[in-house]
Amino acid sequence: MIDREEIFREIWPGQDEDAANRSFKVSLNSLLKTIEPHRKAREESYFIRRNGSFYGINPDAVFQLDTILFEEWVTEGLTEKDPFQAKGAAGEGFEAV
């Protein structure tokens, strides 16, 4: 878990605390709407955990980064000897993002 003040310093180092707090609230709200579009207002997030002023990612949450999938598929496509298989693997990579 990371303290909100530390998040402010890392992401908005030049902003005063009030401005950083506003930016944080807007960003967190946008993040929650993106990763949990059906979550009701004021309902606790499954993915983002909060404990007082500390925030973190739920360690039990299962998620997958499309950038990792992209890299894996494109690498497979580049190393594949069969042109048809190479095209298929590279195509999967581009569909992942």
N, C-alpha and C positions, 0 to 999 in steps of 0.2 A: 504494500500500500504506500502511496506517496501523498505527502501533505499538500493541500491545495496551494499553500504559499510557495512551495518548491515548484509546483507546476507553473505558477505565475512567473517566477524568476526564470524558468527555462524557456517558456514559450513567449512571454511578453516582457522581456527584461527592461525595456525602456518605459513601460507604462506605470503610472502610479497604481496603488492598490485598488482604488475604486474602479478605474478603467480596466485593469486586469481582471477584476472580479466580474465586471459586465461581460468582457470578452470570454471569460471562462464559462459563464452561464449560457451565453449564446452558443458557444462551441459544443458544450456538453449536451444542450438541448438538440442541436443539429445531429450530433453523433447518435443520440438515443433514438431519434426519429428515423435515422438511416438503418441502424442495426436491429431495431425493434419497432417496426412501423405500426404494429397492432397493440402496442403497450398503451394502456390508458394513462391519462394525465395523472401525475403524482403517484403512480404505481411504481413500486421498486423495480429497478432494472435487474434482469437476470445476468447480463454480461458485465455490467459495471457495478462494482460493490462500493458502498460508502460506509465509513465508520467515523462519525464526527466530521472532521475536516480532511480525512484521509480517503483517497480513492484508489481503486485498483481493478484489475480484471478478475472475474470469478475463475478460480483455478479449476473448477469442475465444468466450465463451459467448453463446449466443443466448437471449434471454428477452424476455418481453412483460409489461408491467404492465397488469393488468386495469382499473386506475383510468383509464389513458389510453384504453383501448378504450371504457370506459363514457362518458367525456367526449366522445369523437369521435362515438359513435352517438347519444347523447342530443342533442348539438348539431345533428347532422344531422336528427334527428326534429323538433326545435324550429324549424328553418329550412325544412323541407319544406312545400310548399304543398298537396300531395295528402295528405288525411287518412289514407288507407290506407298510403301510403309512410311518412308520419310515424310512425304507430303501429308499423309494422314496424321502423323504425330505432331508435325509443325502446326497443322490446322487445328488440332485439339488445343494446342498452346494458345493460339490466337483467340479461340472461342472462350478460353478460361478468363480472359480479361475483357 
